[in-house]
Amino acid sequence: MKIEKTLHSRIDEIDFNNISFGNHCSDHMFCSEFRNGEWKNSIIKPFENINISPKSLVFHYGQAVFEGMKAYKDKNEEVFLFRPEENFKRINRSAKRLEMPSIPESIFMNGLKKLIDIDRDWVPKHYGQSLYIRPFLIAMDRVLSAKPSKDYLFMIISTPVDAYYEYPLKIKIEEKYSRSASGGVGFAKAAGNYASSFYPTRLAREEGFDQILWTDSSTHTWIEELGTMNVFFWLKNKLITPRANENILSGITCKSLLALAKKEGIDIEERDLSVSEIIDGLKKGALKEAFGCGTAVVVNYFQTISYQGVNFSLPDIPDDQRTSILLKKKLLDIQHNFSEDPFGWRLKLKRFL
């Protein structure tokens, strides 16, 4: 792998006490090209714009997949990655569904580790902050023909981030629009999944809501995801999340929270969950808590759930009694090396250079 280090770091431009999400990229980026059936030209170089033809197929037929992951610092300023092997597996599942080449583990992992090592000063020091890492794969063929590309570009960039949300969420259960459909690409981290969600989300925000609780495309009677997150409900003394299927992204944060909940002795279920069951739980007081989770947000709980024009308020529980807050702290403690890691999720980043 070729490495070209920047002569002038931009890190002094960042106020680490006031980080806006995703605005500042770290000094370097990783690139690798897929041409003539093989991966080549892997390089870490200073962050810069890339030269891409207007004819590149990523612009026209949507062959683009990505990942979201994070690096954390502990009290001794050692850097840790969190479950990177899961991101490696998932980006290749997404690539396969969009008829894109698999990324070799050596390219993904070596590029990731060396890139973050070079930019380790960009990993924020404060608890809850992190370096958000964005691996992505895009089609690069310059022929306007509706077929899979032959050439691809894999890149990794990163940006220091603070908490994504900082307030309880007002949620609307969606009854018209859908983020995925059976046989589609809902389980893949495909760029188009997010683009199609922007318009209905804007409509919901114009009504005063923060996010959409997506339902199945056929009947709109089954709960799927919350915006760009997986979702949990504390219902009848059980922590329930819709089971992963072809419509729902298999979230790494979601899987981690399930493992933590099980370790804490919490009764958990992964199963199909209907809208009627949620509304019935709200009416009868059996639904005590609901929250979304994902790499960017980590965990964020709901204040209100709206359905068919009726707003249902969730119980006002002190933070120290919320399951969502408990699990979030357990997860962050592992990620920041503040506690033991019984699951082997935390990967200490060694110094390569």
Beta strands, then each sheet from edge to edge (+ up, - down):
strand 1: 2-3
strand 2: 28-35
strand 3: 38-46
strand 4: 64-66
strand 5: 69-73
strand 6: 79-82
strand 7: 130-139
strand 8: 152-161
strand 9: 169-173
strand 10: 211-215
strand 11: 223-226
strand 12: 230-235
strand 13: 238-241
strand 14: 268-270
strand 15: 287-294
strand 16: 298-307
strand 17: 310-313
strand 18: 346-348
sheet 1: 1+ 3+ 2- 8+ 7- 4+
sheet 2: 1+ 3+ 2- 8+ 7- 5+ 6- 18+
sheet 3: 11+ 10- 9- 16- 15+ 12- 13+ 14+
sheet 4: 11+ 10- 9- 16- 17+
end
